[in-house]
Amino acid sequence: MLMRTVNGRKQVLLQRRQNTGFADGKWDFSYAGHIEHGESMKKTAVREAEEELGITIEGDSLGFVALVHKREKDIDLTYVNAYFECNEFEGEPKICEPSKCSEIGWFDIDYLPDDLIDDRKVVVKGLKSDCRYIEYGWD
């Protein structure tokens, strides 16, 4: 999650998904991706920030937020998603993959759009309550 503080208020950068086959039309955290062979989670975050937003972040600037063990029942898939926050970056975030993202925007962490992907809402709630491990989609 790319974050910043403006006038004492924490904001998060979101992207509206399109043409991905998952949650298209909904808001999501601003950059994400799959780990490539030989890559750590932090290195993935650094690479994805450059690829998707055109910004530079340092791995040391990433703070662990949560680990989500997620089940997509309707397609019978299980994911383990790791979330990090970053408050320091170089460059101005922009859409670098317009085929996958229709818009980006900064949102107050306390006033996120209703059409934010549901499990991302749970991550924000966990961030506020210091819950670091989340199970989502399990009975």
PyMOL CGO cylinders between C-alpha atoms (Angstrom):
from pymol import cmd
from pymol.cgo import CYLINDER

trace = [
    CYLINDER, 0.00, 0.00, 0.00, 1.40, 3.33, -0.98, 0.3, 1, 1, 1, 1, 1, 1,
    CYLINDER, 1.40, 3.33, -0.98, 0.58, 5.83, 1.75, 0.3, 1, 1, 1, 1, 1, 1,
    CYLINDER, 0.58, 5.83, 1.75, 1.18, 9.45, 2.63, 0.3, 1, 1, 1, 1, 1, 1,
    CYLINDER, 1.18, 9.45, 2.63, 0.12, 11.94, 5.29, 0.3, 1, 1, 1, 1, 1, 1,
    CYLINDER, 0.12, 11.94, 5.29, -1.53, 15.21, 4.27, 0.3, 1, 1, 1, 1, 1, 1,
    CYLINDER, -1.53, 15.21, 4.27, -2.63, 17.74, 6.90, 0.3, 1, 1, 1, 1, 1, 1,
    CYLINDER, -2.63, 17.74, 6.90, -2.21, 15.08, 9.58, 0.3, 1, 1, 1, 1, 1, 1,
    CYLINDER, -2.21, 15.08, 9.58, -4.49, 12.60, 7.75, 0.3, 1, 1, 1, 1, 1, 1,
    CYLINDER, -4.49, 12.60, 7.75, -3.25, 9.25, 6.44, 0.3, 1, 1, 1, 1, 1, 1,
    CYLINDER, -3.25, 9.25, 6.44, -4.06, 8.60, 2.78, 0.3, 1, 1, 1, 1, 1, 1,
    CYLINDER, -4.06, 8.60, 2.78, -3.70, 5.50, 0.64, 0.3, 1, 1, 1, 1, 1, 1,
    CYLINDER, -3.70, 5.50, 0.64, -3.26, 5.38, -3.14, 0.3, 1, 1, 1, 1, 1, 1,
    CYLINDER, -3.26, 5.38, -3.14, -5.86, 3.20, -4.89, 0.3, 1, 1, 1, 1, 1, 1,
    CYLINDER, -5.86, 3.20, -4.89, -6.23, 2.03, -8.47, 0.3, 1, 1, 1, 1, 1, 1,
    CYLINDER, -6.23, 2.03, -8.47, -9.41, 1.12, -10.35, 0.3, 1, 1, 1, 1, 1, 1,
    CYLINDER, -9.41, 1.12, -10.35, -8.96, -2.29, -11.99, 0.3, 1, 1, 1, 1, 1, 1,
    CYLINDER, -8.96, -2.29, -11.99, -9.91, -3.09, -15.58, 0.3, 1, 1, 1, 1, 1, 1,
    CYLINDER, -9.91, -3.09, -15.58, -9.41, -5.97, -18.02, 0.3, 1, 1, 1, 1, 1, 1,
    CYLINDER, -9.41, -5.97, -18.02, -7.74, -8.23, -15.44, 0.3, 1, 1, 1, 1, 1, 1,
    CYLINDER, -7.74, -8.23, -15.44, -10.44, -10.83, -14.93, 0.3, 1, 1, 1, 1, 1, 1,
    CYLINDER, -10.44, -10.83, -14.93, -10.53, -10.12, -11.18, 0.3, 1, 1, 1, 1, 1, 1,
    CYLINDER, -10.53, -10.12, -11.18, -12.67, -7.41, -9.57, 0.3, 1, 1, 1, 1, 1, 1,
    CYLINDER, -12.67, -7.41, -9.57, -12.66, -5.26, -12.69, 0.3, 1, 1, 1, 1, 1, 1,
    CYLINDER, -12.66, -5.26, -12.69, -14.26, -1.87, -12.07, 0.3, 1, 1, 1, 1, 1, 1,
    CYLINDER, -14.26, -1.87, -12.07, -13.44, -1.94, -8.36, 0.3, 1, 1, 1, 1, 1, 1,
    CYLINDER, -13.44, -1.94, -8.36, -10.82, -0.02, -6.43, 0.3, 1, 1, 1, 1, 1, 1,
    CYLINDER, -10.82, -0.02, -6.43, -7.74, -1.90, -5.23, 0.3, 1, 1, 1, 1, 1, 1,
    CYLINDER, -7.74, -1.90, -5.23, -4.49, -1.02, -3.52, 0.3, 1, 1, 1, 1, 1, 1,
    CYLINDER, -4.49, -1.02, -3.52, -2.25, 0.84, -5.93, 0.3, 1, 1, 1, 1, 1, 1,
    CYLINDER, -2.25, 0.84, -5.93, 0.27, -1.84, -6.85, 0.3, 1, 1, 1, 1, 1, 1,
    CYLINDER, 0.27, -1.84, -6.85, 0.47, -5.59, -6.50, 0.3, 1, 1, 1, 1, 1, 1,
    CYLINDER, 0.47, -5.59, -6.50, 1.80, -8.62, -8.24, 0.3, 1, 1, 1, 1, 1, 1,
    CYLINDER, 1.80, -8.62, -8.24, 2.97, -12.17, -8.18, 0.3, 1, 1, 1, 1, 1, 1,
    CYLINDER, 2.97, -12.17, -8.18, 6.38, -13.12, -6.86, 0.3, 1, 1, 1, 1, 1, 1,
    CYLINDER, 6.38, -13.12, -6.86, 8.82, -14.12, -9.56, 0.3, 1, 1, 1, 1, 1, 1,
    CYLINDER, 8.82, -14.12, -9.56, 11.26, -17.01, -9.13, 0.3, 1, 1, 1, 1, 1, 1,
    CYLINDER, 11.26, -17.01, -9.13, 14.09, -16.07, -6.76, 0.3, 1, 1, 1, 1, 1, 1,
    CYLINDER, 14.09, -16.07, -6.76, 12.36, -12.90, -5.59, 0.3, 1, 1, 1, 1, 1, 1,
    CYLINDER, 12.36, -12.90, -5.59, 11.48, -11.95, -2.01, 0.3, 1, 1, 1, 1, 1, 1,
    CYLINDER, 11.48, -11.95, -2.01, 8.17, -10.32, -1.12, 0.3, 1, 1, 1, 1, 1, 1,
    CYLINDER, 8.17, -10.32, -1.12, 9.85, -6.95, -0.58, 0.3, 1, 1, 1, 1, 1, 1,
    CYLINDER, 9.85, -6.95, -0.58, 11.71, -7.17, -3.90, 0.3, 1, 1, 1, 1, 1, 1,
    CYLINDER, 11.71, -7.17, -3.90, 8.39, -7.94, -5.57, 0.3, 1, 1, 1, 1, 1, 1,
    CYLINDER, 8.39, -7.94, -5.57, 6.87, -4.81, -4.03, 0.3, 1, 1, 1, 1, 1, 1,
    CYLINDER, 6.87, -4.81, -4.03, 9.80, -2.67, -5.20, 0.3, 1, 1, 1, 1, 1, 1,
    CYLINDER, 9.80, -2.67, -5.20, 9.56, -4.08, -8.75, 0.3, 1, 1, 1, 1, 1, 1,
    CYLINDER, 9.56, -4.08, -8.75, 5.77, -3.75, -8.94, 0.3, 1, 1, 1, 1, 1, 1,
    CYLINDER, 5.77, -3.75, -8.94, 5.86, -0.12, -7.74, 0.3, 1, 1, 1, 1, 1, 1,
    CYLINDER, 5.86, -0.12, -7.74, 8.20, 0.71, -10.61, 0.3, 1, 1, 1, 1, 1, 1,
    CYLINDER, 8.20, 0.71, -10.61, 6.24, -1.29, -13.21, 0.3, 1, 1, 1, 1, 1, 1,
    CYLINDER, 6.24, -1.29, -13.21, 2.74, -0.14, -12.23, 0.3, 1, 1, 1, 1, 1, 1,
    CYLINDER, 2.74, -0.14, -12.23, 3.30, 3.38, -10.86, 0.3, 1, 1, 1, 1, 1, 1,
    CYLINDER, 3.30, 3.38, -10.86, 6.65, 4.51, -12.25, 0.3, 1, 1, 1, 1, 1, 1,
    CYLINDER, 6.65, 4.51, -12.25, 8.00, 5.28, -8.77, 0.3, 1, 1, 1, 1, 1, 1,
    CYLINDER, 8.00, 5.28, -8.77, 11.09, 4.15, -6.92, 0.3, 1, 1, 1, 1, 1, 1,
    CYLINDER, 11.09, 4.15, -6.92, 10.88, 2.70, -3.44, 0.3, 1, 1, 1, 1, 1, 1,
    CYLINDER, 10.88, 2.70, -3.44, 13.53, 1.11, -1.27, 0.3, 1, 1, 1, 1, 1, 1,
    CYLINDER, 13.53, 1.11, -1.27, 12.91, -2.27, 0.35, 0.3, 1, 1, 1, 1, 1, 1,
    CYLINDER, 12.91, -2.27, 0.35, 13.93, -0.83, 3.72, 0.3, 1, 1, 1, 1, 1, 1,
    CYLINDER, 13.93, -0.83, 3.72, 11.07, 1.69, 3.51, 0.3, 1, 1, 1, 1, 1, 1,
    CYLINDER, 11.07, 1.69, 3.51, 8.46, -1.09, 3.45, 0.3, 1, 1, 1, 1, 1, 1,
    CYLINDER, 8.46, -1.09, 3.45, 6.67, -1.85, 6.71, 0.3, 1, 1, 1, 1, 1, 1,
    CYLINDER, 6.67, -1.85, 6.71, 4.80, -5.13, 7.18, 0.3, 1, 1, 1, 1, 1, 1,
    CYLINDER, 4.80, -5.13, 7.18, 1.03, -4.64, 7.50, 0.3, 1, 1, 1, 1, 1, 1,
    CYLINDER, 1.03, -4.64, 7.50, -0.65, -8.04, 7.26, 0.3, 1, 1, 1, 1, 1, 1,
    CYLINDER, -0.65, -8.04, 7.26, -0.66, -11.56, 5.92, 0.3, 1, 1, 1, 1, 1, 1,
    CYLINDER, -0.66, -11.56, 5.92, -4.01, -12.68, 4.49, 0.3, 1, 1, 1, 1, 1, 1,
    CYLINDER, -4.01, -12.68, 4.49, -4.85, -16.34, 3.93, 0.3, 1, 1, 1, 1, 1, 1,
    CYLINDER, -4.85, -16.34, 3.93, -7.65, -15.94, 1.40, 0.3, 1, 1, 1, 1, 1, 1,
    CYLINDER, -7.65, -15.94, 1.40, -9.99, -18.44, -0.18, 0.3, 1, 1, 1, 1, 1, 1,
    CYLINDER, -9.99, -18.44, -0.18, -11.94, -17.71, -3.36, 0.3, 1, 1, 1, 1, 1, 1,
    CYLINDER, -11.94, -17.71, -3.36, -14.71, -20.30, -2.91, 0.3, 1, 1, 1, 1, 1, 1,
    CYLINDER, -14.71, -20.30, -2.91, -16.41, -19.74, -6.26, 0.3, 1, 1, 1, 1, 1, 1,
    CYLINDER, -16.41, -19.74, -6.26, -13.26, -20.61, -8.22, 0.3, 1, 1, 1, 1, 1, 1,
    CYLINDER, -13.26, -20.61, -8.22, -11.70, -22.89, -5.57, 0.3, 1, 1, 1, 1, 1, 1,
    CYLINDER, -11.70, -22.89, -5.57, -8.41, -21.00, -5.26, 0.3, 1, 1, 1, 1, 1, 1,
    CYLINDER, -8.41, -21.00, -5.26, -6.39, -20.19, -2.18, 0.3, 1, 1, 1, 1, 1, 1,
    CYLINDER, -6.39, -20.19, -2.18, -4.01, -17.24, -1.92, 0.3, 1, 1, 1, 1, 1, 1,
    CYLINDER, -4.01, -17.24, -1.92, -1.56, -16.00, 0.64, 0.3, 1, 1, 1, 1, 1, 1,
    CYLINDER, -1.56, -16.00, 0.64, -1.31, -12.22, 0.24, 0.3, 1, 1, 1, 1, 1, 1,
    CYLINDER, -1.31, -12.22, 0.24, 1.30, -10.16, 2.05, 0.3, 1, 1, 1, 1, 1, 1,
    CYLINDER, 1.30, -10.16, 2.05, 0.70, -6.44, 2.51, 0.3, 1, 1, 1, 1, 1, 1,
    CYLINDER, 0.70, -6.44, 2.51, 3.34, -3.81, 3.17, 0.3, 1, 1, 1, 1, 1, 1,
    CYLINDER, 3.34, -3.81, 3.17, 2.97, -0.08, 3.59, 0.3, 1, 1, 1, 1, 1, 1,
    CYLINDER, 2.97, -0.08, 3.59, 5.33, 2.46, 2.10, 0.3, 1, 1, 1, 1, 1, 1,
    CYLINDER, 5.33, 2.46, 2.10, 5.39, 6.13, 3.08, 0.3, 1, 1, 1, 1, 1, 1,
    CYLINDER, 5.39, 6.13, 3.08, 8.61, 7.10, 1.28, 0.3, 1, 1, 1, 1, 1, 1,
    CYLINDER, 8.61, 7.10, 1.28, 9.02, 6.99, -2.48, 0.3, 1, 1, 1, 1, 1, 1,
    CYLINDER, 9.02, 6.99, -2.48, 10.64, 8.90, -5.34, 0.3, 1, 1, 1, 1, 1, 1,
    CYLINDER, 10.64, 8.90, -5.34, 8.62, 10.15, -8.27, 0.3, 1, 1, 1, 1, 1, 1,
    CYLINDER, 8.62, 10.15, -8.27, 4.99, 10.97, -8.86, 0.3, 1, 1, 1, 1, 1, 1,
    CYLINDER, 4.99, 10.97, -8.86, 2.70, 7.92, -9.10, 0.3, 1, 1, 1, 1, 1, 1,
    CYLINDER, 2.70, 7.92, -9.10, 1.12, 7.52, -12.52, 0.3, 1, 1, 1, 1, 1, 1,
    CYLINDER, 1.12, 7.52, -12.52, -0.70, 4.80, -14.43, 0.3, 1, 1, 1, 1, 1, 1,
    CYLINDER, -0.70, 4.80, -14.43, 1.96, 2.75, -16.22, 0.3, 1, 1, 1, 1, 1, 1,
    CYLINDER, 1.96, 2.75, -16.22, -0.33, -0.14, -17.19, 0.3, 1, 1, 1, 1, 1, 1,
    CYLINDER, -0.33, -0.14, -17.19, -3.42, 1.56, -18.70, 0.3, 1, 1, 1, 1, 1, 1,
    CYLINDER, -3.42, 1.56, -18.70, -4.73, -1.76, -20.00, 0.3, 1, 1, 1, 1, 1, 1,
    CYLINDER, -4.73, -1.76, -20.00, -5.13, -2.96, -16.38, 0.3, 1, 1, 1, 1, 1, 1,
    CYLINDER, -5.13, -2.96, -16.38, -5.87, 0.29, -14.53, 0.3, 1, 1, 1, 1, 1, 1,
    CYLINDER, -5.87, 0.29, -14.53, -8.35, 3.01, -15.52, 0.3, 1, 1, 1, 1, 1, 1,
    CYLINDER, -8.35, 3.01, -15.52, -7.58, 5.54, -12.77, 0.3, 1, 1, 1, 1, 1, 1,
    CYLINDER, -7.58, 5.54, -12.77, -5.63, 6.14, -9.57, 0.3, 1, 1, 1, 1, 1, 1,
    CYLINDER, -5.63, 6.14, -9.57, -6.38, 8.40, -6.65, 0.3, 1, 1, 1, 1, 1, 1,
    CYLINDER, -6.38, 8.40, -6.65, -5.43, 9.23, -3.08, 0.3, 1, 1, 1, 1, 1, 1,
    CYLINDER, -5.43, 9.23, -3.08, -8.10, 8.44, -0.47, 0.3, 1, 1, 1, 1, 1, 1,
    CYLINDER, -8.10, 8.44, -0.47, -8.32, 9.21, 3.24, 0.3, 1, 1, 1, 1, 1, 1,
    CYLINDER, -8.32, 9.21, 3.24, -7.82, 5.91, 5.07, 0.3, 1, 1, 1, 1, 1, 1,
    CYLINDER, -7.82, 5.91, 5.07, -10.99, 6.60, 7.08, 0.3, 1, 1, 1, 1, 1, 1,
    CYLINDER, -10.99, 6.60, 7.08, -13.12, 7.37, 4.00, 0.3, 1, 1, 1, 1, 1, 1,
    CYLINDER, -13.12, 7.37, 4.00, -12.41, 4.72, 1.41, 0.3, 1, 1, 1, 1, 1, 1,
    CYLINDER, -12.41, 4.72, 1.41, -14.73, 4.13, -1.55, 0.3, 1, 1, 1, 1, 1, 1,
    CYLINDER, -14.73, 4.13, -1.55, -17.57, 1.65, -1.07, 0.3, 1, 1, 1, 1, 1, 1,
    CYLINDER, -17.57, 1.65, -1.07, -16.44, -0.29, -4.12, 0.3, 1, 1, 1, 1, 1, 1,
    CYLINDER, -16.44, -0.29, -4.12, -13.01, -1.12, -2.68, 0.3, 1, 1, 1, 1, 1, 1,
    CYLINDER, -13.01, -1.12, -2.68, -12.43, -4.90, -3.00, 0.3, 1, 1, 1, 1, 1, 1,
    CYLINDER, -12.43, -4.90, -3.00, -13.93, -6.50, 0.13, 0.3, 1, 1, 1, 1, 1, 1,
    CYLINDER, -13.93, -6.50, 0.13, -10.84, -8.30, 1.42, 0.3, 1, 1, 1, 1, 1, 1,
    CYLINDER, -10.84, -8.30, 1.42, -8.84, -5.07, 1.03, 0.3, 1, 1, 1, 1, 1, 1,
    CYLINDER, -8.84, -5.07, 1.03, -11.34, -3.41, 3.40, 0.3, 1, 1, 1, 1, 1, 1,
    CYLINDER, -11.34, -3.41, 3.40, -10.51, -6.14, 5.91, 0.3, 1, 1, 1, 1, 1, 1,
    CYLINDER, -10.51, -6.14, 5.91, -6.78, -5.38, 5.54, 0.3, 1, 1, 1, 1, 1, 1,
    CYLINDER, -6.78, -5.38, 5.54, -7.39, -1.68, 6.30, 0.3, 1, 1, 1, 1, 1, 1,
    CYLINDER, -7.39, -1.68, 6.30, -9.48, -2.64, 9.33, 0.3, 1, 1, 1, 1, 1, 1,
    CYLINDER, -9.48, -2.64, 9.33, -6.63, -4.92, 10.47, 0.3, 1, 1, 1, 1, 1, 1,
    CYLINDER, -6.63, -4.92, 10.47, -4.11, -2.12, 9.96, 0.3, 1, 1, 1, 1, 1, 1,
    CYLINDER, -4.11, -2.12, 9.96, -6.14, 0.14, 12.23, 0.3, 1, 1, 1, 1, 1, 1,
    CYLINDER, -6.14, 0.14, 12.23, -6.53, -2.53, 14.92, 0.3, 1, 1, 1, 1, 1, 1,
    CYLINDER, -6.53, -2.53, 14.92, -2.97, -3.90, 14.61, 0.3, 1, 1, 1, 1, 1, 1,
    CYLINDER, -2.97, -3.90, 14.61, -4.26, -7.31, 13.44, 0.3, 1, 1, 1, 1, 1, 1,
    CYLINDER, -4.26, -7.31, 13.44, -1.43, -8.81, 11.39, 0.3, 1, 1, 1, 1, 1, 1,
    CYLINDER, -1.43, -8.81, 11.39, -2.87, -12.18, 10.38, 0.3, 1, 1, 1, 1, 1, 1,
    CYLINDER, -2.87, -12.18, 10.38, -6.23, -12.42, 8.61, 0.3, 1, 1, 1, 1, 1, 1,
    CYLINDER, -6.23, -12.42, 8.61, -8.20, -15.36, 7.27, 0.3, 1, 1, 1, 1, 1, 1,
    CYLINDER, -8.20, -15.36, 7.27, -10.72, -14.36, 4.60, 0.3, 1, 1, 1, 1, 1, 1,
    CYLINDER, -10.72, -14.36, 4.60, -13.28, -16.46, 2.72, 0.3, 1, 1, 1, 1, 1, 1,
    CYLINDER, -13.28, -16.46, 2.72, -13.08, -19.51, 4.97, 0.3, 1, 1, 1, 1, 1, 1,
    CYLINDER, -13.08, -19.51, 4.97, -16.12, -21.01, 6.71, 0.3, 1, 1, 1, 1, 1, 1,
]
cmd.load_cgo(trace, "trace")
